[in-house]
Amino acid sequence: MSEVGRVIVLAGGLSFEREVSLRSGRRVLDALRAVGVEAELADADSGLLDALLADPPAAVFIALHGAAGEDGSVREVLDLAGLRYVGAAAAASRAAWDKPTAKAAFAAAGLATPAHVALPHATFRELGAATVLDLLVRRLGLPLMIKPARGGSALGATVVTTADQLPAAMVGCFAYGDVALAESYISGVEVAVSVIDTGDGPRALPAVEIRPIRGPFDYTARYTAGMTSYHVPARLDPSTTTKATDAAVRAHVALGLRDLSRTDLIIPADGTPQVLEVNVAPGMTETSLLPMAVTAAGHELGTLCRDLLHLAAGRD
């Protein structure tokens, strides 16, 4: 058996991304067991803390997606309980989860990111939706990407090409969160760059190029086999590849992350990577991007997860 000791893979929860989280958790569980790790799957429910405190694991692998897994709250509670876990600490996780906050960190680090405006639902409603939307179009132009300021898996995200599409897009967005992020839509090659750090500093894995069969890279395209084609490594020239992987590492560092992350970028015609967002609990499903990059780099997913758990278990 592995030297790590008994570990817990935490998945499920009550976010909109529960089913994806369970798929991620089961894949991590299987990968860990395949390399000899004594691993168990646990749901984020009312019995979790009592179970963890009664029989503390060496470390926890967080495969929760959505708010519970990425907004820092569960990590904060694990810290209170003295439990070690893989991934960003609570404060850094909160910064990455809130897209406007993350964008400010990207800009401070000299990274390019699309122009944007954050609109709370209350402000949008109380100040007059029609006028606010008109000002929004004047400021950012069209097309726009409308998405929740805090969220993942492209839930509530819509590409808007005409002004009359905006009201419905905002309503759809507010169904998943109380703050909408409107950003200039950038055309180009969509890529994801995963960053890992097993103790020797953050390094980028091969970039994954994302090509949906039709339409945007939405929830269905992400998690339905055959709806998107992927190219690993991405079909970019060497200079652009270097820029993209460098941007991902810099974003990881700018947010104060650790262990692993995945940065989503758009590469427009001028070749300057535009950083969209950073995910601190990357998907681990059969169609997820980080596992593809791990394989392309010549690694085994179970070995990587085991090494990250070993690192986490040794933290003070």
C-alpha positions as CSV (number, residue, x, y, z in Angstrom):
1,M,0.0,0.0,0.0
2,S,1.0,3.7,-0.4
3,E,3.0,5.5,2.3
4,V,0.4,8.3,2.2
5,G,-1.9,6.5,4.6
6,R,-5.7,6.6,4.5
7,V,-7.1,9.5,2.5
8,I,-10.6,10.9,1.8
9,V,-11.8,12.1,-1.6
10,L,-14.4,14.7,-0.9
11,A,-17.1,15.0,-3.6
12,G,-20.8,15.8,-4.1
13,G,-22.2,18.6,-2.0
14,L,-25.2,20.6,-2.8
15,S,-24.0,23.0,-5.6
16,F,-25.4,23.0,-9.1
17,E,-22.3,21.0,-10.0
18,R,-23.0,18.1,-7.7
19,E,-23.2,15.4,-10.4
20,V,-20.0,16.6,-12.0
21,S,-18.3,16.6,-8.7
22,L,-19.4,13.0,-8.0
23,R,-18.0,12.0,-11.3
24,S,-14.7,13.7,-10.6
25,G,-14.5,12.1,-7.1
26,R,-15.1,8.6,-8.4
27,R,-12.4,9.0,-11.0
28,V,-9.9,10.3,-8.5
29,L,-10.9,7.5,-6.1
30,D,-10.3,4.8,-8.8
31,A,-7.0,6.4,-9.8
32,L,-5.7,6.5,-6.2
33,R,-6.7,2.9,-5.5
34,A,-5.0,1.8,-8.7
35,V,-1.6,3.1,-7.3
36,G,-2.2,1.5,-3.9
37,V,-3.6,4.4,-1.9
38,E,-6.2,3.6,0.8
39,A,-8.8,6.0,-0.4
40,E,-12.5,6.5,0.5
41,L,-15.2,8.7,-1.0
42,A,-17.1,11.1,1.2
43,D,-20.0,13.4,0.5
44,A,-20.0,17.0,1.9
45,D,-23.1,16.5,4.1
46,S,-24.0,17.0,7.7
47,G,-22.2,13.8,8.8
48,L,-18.9,14.7,7.2
49,L,-17.1,16.6,10.0
50,D,-18.1,14.1,12.7
51,A,-16.7,11.3,10.6
52,L,-13.5,13.1,9.8
53,L,-12.9,14.1,13.4
54,A,-13.6,10.6,14.7
55,D,-11.1,9.0,12.3
56,P,-8.9,11.8,10.8
57,P,-7.4,10.9,7.4
58,A,-3.8,11.7,6.4
59,A,-5.2,14.3,3.9
60,V,-8.3,15.2,1.9
61,F,-8.5,15.5,-1.8
62,I,-11.1,18.1,-2.6
63,A,-13.1,17.1,-5.7
64,L,-16.0,19.5,-4.9
65,H,-17.0,21.8,-7.7
66,G,-19.1,25.0,-7.4
67,A,-19.4,27.2,-4.4
68,A,-18.7,24.7,-1.6
69,G,-15.6,23.4,-3.1
70,E,-14.1,26.6,-4.6
71,D,-15.3,29.6,-2.5
72,G,-13.1,28.7,0.4
73,S,-15.8,27.8,2.9
74,V,-15.2,24.1,3.1
75,R,-11.5,24.7,3.2
76,E,-11.9,27.1,6.0
77,V,-13.8,24.4,8.0
78,L,-11.1,21.8,7.2
79,D,-8.6,24.3,8.6
80,L,-10.6,24.8,11.7
81,A,-10.7,21.0,12.2
82,G,-6.9,20.7,11.7
83,L,-7.3,18.6,8.6
84,R,-4.9,18.9,5.7
85,Y,-6.1,19.0,2.1
86,V,-4.9,19.3,-1.5
87,G,-5.3,22.6,-3.2
88,A,-5.5,26.3,-2.5
89,A,-5.9,27.6,1.0
90,A,-9.3,29.3,1.8
91,A,-8.3,32.9,1.2
92,A,-6.7,32.2,-2.2
93,S,-9.6,30.0,-3.2
94,R,-12.0,32.8,-2.4
95,A,-10.0,35.2,-4.6
96,A,-10.0,32.8,-7.5
97,W,-13.7,32.0,-7.1
98,D,-14.8,35.7,-7.4
99,K,-14.0,36.4,-11.0
100,P,-13.8,40.3,-10.7
101,T,-11.4,39.9,-7.8
102,A,-9.3,37.4,-9.8
103,K,-9.3,39.7,-12.8
104,A,-7.9,42.5,-10.7
105,A,-5.1,40.2,-9.6
106,F,-4.4,39.2,-13.3
107,A,-4.2,42.9,-14.2
108,A,-1.9,43.7,-11.3
109,A,0.4,40.8,-12.5
110,G,0.5,42.3,-16.0
111,L,-1.8,39.7,-17.6
112,A,-4.3,40.5,-20.3
113,T,-7.9,39.8,-19.5
114,P,-11.1,40.8,-21.3
115,A,-12.7,44.2,-20.3
116,H,-15.6,43.6,-18.0
117,V,-18.3,45.0,-15.7
118,A,-19.8,43.2,-12.6
119,L,-23.5,43.9,-12.0
120,P,-25.2,42.8,-8.8
121,H,-28.8,41.7,-9.3
122,A,-30.1,44.3,-6.9
123,T,-28.3,47.2,-8.7
124,F,-29.5,45.9,-12.0
125,R,-33.1,45.8,-10.8
126,E,-33.3,49.0,-8.7
127,L,-31.5,51.3,-11.2
128,G,-33.5,50.2,-14.2
129,A,-32.5,47.2,-16.2
130,A,-33.1,48.8,-19.6
131,T,-30.8,51.8,-18.9
132,V,-28.1,49.7,-17.3
133,L,-28.0,47.3,-20.3
134,D,-27.8,50.3,-22.7
135,L,-24.9,51.7,-20.8
136,L,-23.3,48.3,-20.7
137,V,-23.4,47.9,-24.5
138,R,-22.0,51.5,-24.9
139,R,-19.1,50.6,-22.6
140,L,-18.1,47.2,-23.8
141,G,-19.8,46.9,-27.2
142,L,-21.0,43.6,-28.7
143,P,-20.6,40.7,-28.6
144,L,-20.5,40.0,-24.9
145,M,-20.1,37.0,-22.7
146,I,-22.5,37.1,-19.8
147,K,-21.8,34.7,-16.9
148,P,-22.1,34.5,-13.1
149,A,-19.3,36.3,-11.3
150,R,-19.0,33.2,-9.0
151,G,-19.5,29.9,-10.7
152,G,-18.2,27.2,-12.9
153,S,-18.9,24.6,-15.6
154,A,-20.3,27.4,-17.8
155,L,-23.6,27.3,-15.9
156,G,-25.6,30.5,-16.6
157,A,-23.1,31.6,-19.3
158,T,-24.4,33.0,-22.6
159,V,-22.8,34.7,-25.6
160,V,-24.8,37.8,-26.6
161,T,-24.5,39.1,-30.1
162,T,-27.3,41.6,-30.2
163,A,-28.7,44.0,-27.6
164,D,-32.1,42.3,-27.6
165,Q,-30.6,39.1,-26.3
166,L,-29.2,40.8,-23.2
167,P,-32.3,40.7,-20.9
168,A,-32.8,36.9,-21.3
169,A,-29.0,36.3,-20.8
170,M,-29.0,38.3,-17.6
171,V,-32.1,36.4,-16.3
172,G,-30.4,33.2,-17.1
173,C,-27.2,34.3,-15.4
174,F,-29.0,35.5,-12.2
175,A,-30.5,32.0,-11.8
176,Y,-27.0,30.8,-10.8
177,G,-25.8,33.8,-8.8
178,D,-26.6,37.3,-7.6
179,V,-23.8,39.0,-9.5
180,A,-23.4,38.9,-13.3
181,L,-20.1,39.4,-15.0
182,A,-20.3,41.0,-18.5
183,E,-17.1,40.9,-20.4
184,S,-16.1,41.7,-24.0
185,Y,-16.3,38.5,-26.1
186,I,-12.9,37.6,-27.5
187,S,-12.8,35.5,-30.6
188,G,-9.9,33.0,-30.9
189,V,-8.6,29.6,-29.9
190,E,-9.8,28.5,-26.5
191,V,-7.2,26.7,-24.4
192,A,-6.9,25.4,-20.9
193,V,-3.5,25.2,-19.1
194,S,-3.3,23.2,-16.0
195,V,-0.6,24.0,-13.4
196,I,0.8,21.6,-10.8
197,D,3.2,21.9,-8.0
198,T,4.5,18.8,-6.3
199,G,7.0,20.6,-4.2
200,D,9.4,22.0,-6.8
201,G,7.5,25.1,-7.8
202,P,4.5,25.5,-10.2
203,R,4.9,24.2,-13.7
204,A,2.5,24.1,-16.6
205,L,1.3,20.9,-18.2
206,P,0.6,20.8,-22.0
207,A,-2.1,23.2,-23.1
208,V,-5.4,21.6,-24.2
209,E,-7.1,23.1,-27.2
210,I,-10.9,23.1,-27.0
211,R,-13.0,22.8,-30.1
212,P,-16.8,22.4,-29.5
213,I,-18.5,20.6,-32.3
214,R,-21.0,23.4,-32.5
215,G,-21.8,26.4,-30.4
216,P,-20.0,27.6,-27.2
217,F,-18.1,25.4,-24.7
218,D,-21.1,25.2,-22.4
219,Y,-22.1,22.7,-19.8
220,T,-23.3,20.1,-22.4
221,A,-20.2,20.5,-24.5
222,R,-18.0,20.1,-21.4
223,Y,-19.5,16.9,-20.0
224,T,-21.1,15.0,-22.9
225,A,-18.7,12.7,-24.7
226,G,-18.4,13.5,-28.4
227,M,-19.7,17.1,-28.1
228,T,-16.2,18.6,-28.1
229,S,-12.9,17.7,-29.8
230,Y,-9.7,18.3,-27.8
231,H,-6.1,18.6,-29.0
232,V,-3.3,17.9,-26.6
233,P,-0.9,19.6,-27.0
234,A,-2.8,22.6,-28.4
235,R,-2.1,23.4,-32.0
236,L,-0.3,26.6,-31.3
237,D,3.1,27.8,-32.6
238,P,5.9,27.5,-30.0
239,S,6.0,31.2,-29.1
240,T,2.2,31.3,-28.5
241,T,2.4,28.1,-26.5
242,T,5.1,29.5,-24.3
243,K,3.0,32.7,-23.7
244,A,-0.1,30.7,-22.8
245,T,1.7,28.4,-20.4
246,D,3.6,31.3,-18.8
247,A,0.3,33.2,-18.4
248,A,-1.2,30.2,-16.5
249,V,1.7,29.9,-14.1
250,R,1.7,33.7,-13.5
251,A,-2.1,33.6,-12.8
252,H,-1.6,30.7,-10.4
253,V,1.1,32.7,-8.6
254,A,-0.8,36.0,-8.7
255,L,-3.7,34.4,-6.8
256,G,-1.5,32.7,-4.3
257,L,-2.6,29.2,-5.2
258,R,-0.9,25.9,-4.4
259,D,-0.8,22.3,-5.6
260,L,-3.0,22.5,-8.8
261,S,-5.1,24.8,-10.8
262,R,-6.5,25.2,-14.3
263,T,-6.4,28.5,-16.2
264,D,-8.9,29.1,-19.1
265,L,-7.6,31.3,-21.8
266,I,-8.5,32.7,-25.3
267,I,-5.8,33.2,-27.9
268,P,-6.9,35.9,-30.3
269,A,-5.4,36.6,-33.7
270,D,-2.7,38.8,-32.2
271,G,-1.4,35.8,-30.2
272,T,-1.7,37.6,-26.8
273,P,-3.3,35.1,-24.3
274,Q,-6.4,36.6,-22.6
275,V,-6.9,35.0,-19.2
276,L,-10.5,34.3,-18.5
277,E,-10.5,32.6,-15.1
278,V,-8.7,30.1,-12.9
279,N,-10.3,27.0,-11.4
280,V,-8.9,25.8,-8.1
281,A,-10.8,22.4,-8.1
282,P,-10.4,21.4,-11.8
283,G,-12.7,18.7,-13.1
284,M,-11.4,15.1,-13.0
285,T,-14.1,13.5,-15.2
286,E,-13.5,11.4,-18.3
287,T,-14.0,14.6,-20.4
288,S,-12.1,17.0,-18.1
289,L,-9.1,18.9,-19.1
290,L,-6.5,18.5,-16.4
291,P,-6.5,14.6,-16.7
292,M,-5.9,15.0,-20.4
293,A,-3.0,17.3,-19.8
294,V,-1.6,14.9,-17.2
295,T,-1.7,12.0,-19.7
296,A,-0.1,14.2,-22.4
297,A,2.8,15.0,-20.0
298,G,3.5,11.3,-19.6
299,H,2.1,11.1,-16.0
300,E,-0.4,8.9,-14.3
301,L,-3.4,10.7,-12.7
302,G,-3.3,8.4,-9.7
303,T,0.4,9.1,-9.2
304,L,-0.1,12.8,-9.4
305,C,-3.0,12.8,-6.9
306,R,-1.0,10.5,-4.5
307,D,2.0,12.9,-4.7
308,L,-0.2,15.9,-4.0
309,L,-1.8,14.2,-1.0
310,H,1.6,13.3,0.3
311,L,2.6,16.9,0.0
312,A,-0.6,18.1,1.8
313,A,-0.2,15.5,4.6
314,G,3.2,16.9,5.4
315,R,2.2,20.5,5.8
316,D,2.4,22.2,9.2
